[in-house]
């Protein structure tokens, strides 16, 4: 599946003057607060491209590309790296800090061809038919991100770069949708030579328990009344075969017993 390219746009930096609701015009405001991802990247002195990827069900996803870095001297084709943001977020996560603190810049300076993905629903997405005011625009879950968004973006990057594999870096939801894709469509294992996942940690289950109580009290009757009784599908990990790096933040029970966890995962597979 190859997504369509609607446009290739190289953006200029926005003006430093901007207004944010709740702030006085005299209040100091970081100029990046009013810049989009491409403008932030260019302001840091990096080249940037914008690619519009259209999914099979009509969503238009804005994917940013950093083809070169400040320190990179590598000539010829570069290995493509795809960075996918987490829940309720966007590609800005990878570029909002200073270059030595932002993974997108670090990888670009190391000689990689960096691509920043955006899924449906965030500010860098639109639809060929629906507007954000249409309820149909918001009728999706991460199932559609798996089936349409991620497949379209990965295929587009590989087609554009003329490569057969890419490196994938996912954060939070970015990890979830990749696991779902590798489970549902095992052929994408061959398109991802290595995956790096940042797994969120949790120190307390109190909030989870409270949210579960809320779900049982309000959400379940609502789902039953609407006829929507679907639950989260299981992921078949046996279909996943790329190299996998799990990043665990200490202190955390998984990090403390990493050897046992690794052995358990291997046994499961």
Secondary structure, 3 states (H helix, E strand, C coil): CCCEEEEEECCCCCCCCCCCCCCCCCCCCCHHHHCCHHHHHHHCCCCCEEEEEECCCCEEEEEEEECCCCCCCCCCCCCEEEEECCCCCCHHHHCCCCHHHCHHHHHHHCCCEEEEECCCCCCCEEECCCCCCCHHHHCCCHHHHHHHHHHHHHHHHHHHHCCCCEEEEEECHHHHHHHHHHHHCHHHHHHEEEEEEECCCCCCCHHHHHHHHHHHHHHHHHHHHHCCCCCCCCCCHHHCCCEEEEECCCCCHHHHCHHHHHHHHHHHC
